[in-house]
């Protein structure tokens, strides 16, 4: 396998694209939105220039719990790292498709350098901690590479769907719903990527019913109180919920009969440090020792790694 160098220049909006051959499309089973990213400069998502400088690797969120797209917004910044267990999509946009065709190559695709770090097709899941690489190919020739650390998530945050912080007790009107957004983070990584699966349980389903695998939907079934426990992998956080008569909520921000409450319970913030960029190629094993219990407190509820 040879490395192919292309000069860096913007790809024109009218550049043609040839469909990928089946052997390239199925290679290692990890090709991601290739028809868009490889053939068009209009691919959406956060971008990072490849280490060989021939194009950009393009990141997309695959779950509402991905902190890169917190609040449902499109990814603005390419993540500094990926979280173990997180789901995401990645593609590649080559700068000069005409020159690529001039070399006699038909299509561009992206694969992990080592498939042991990732699982899935189209949407990938980071399987283990370490330093992983993504490789962009033109047919079977390497044209670019990007390294990212996979880290262990060690804290989680719950907020209302509009981004406001939780009050000590979340009020839900009888017969209505409140949606909570859940995201994870990792000490030492400024902007982690990857949406972790979300699960939740209610201490009293006759009072408050919970649902959702990317966020937490709380439904008021009967007046009373219940404790909601939310899980993201090894992380968990509890929220106290009070179901009150319809029309009596004054302090809860959430979904009530299709409307959003107007009270902002405030916000919290935690300091993080930037991740470290590596310069080696290929994948190397690594460990993340940051799975302790020193996590942030958000609106009276604390997420703890177990």
Secondary structure, DSSP 8 states (H G I E B T S, - for coil): --B---------TT-------HHHHTGGG---SHHHHTT-TT--SEEEE-TTSSEEEEEEE-STT-GGGGGG----S--SEEETT-EEEEEEEES-HHHHHHTT---EEEEESSGGGEE-SSSEEE-SSEEEEEEEEETTEEEEEEEEEEE---EEEEEETTS-B--SEEEEETT-EEEEEEEEE-TT-SSEE-B---EEEES-TTTEEEE-SSEEEEEE-SSEEEEEEEEETTEEEEEEEEEE-TT--SS--SEETTEE---------------------S-EE------SS---EETTEE-EE-
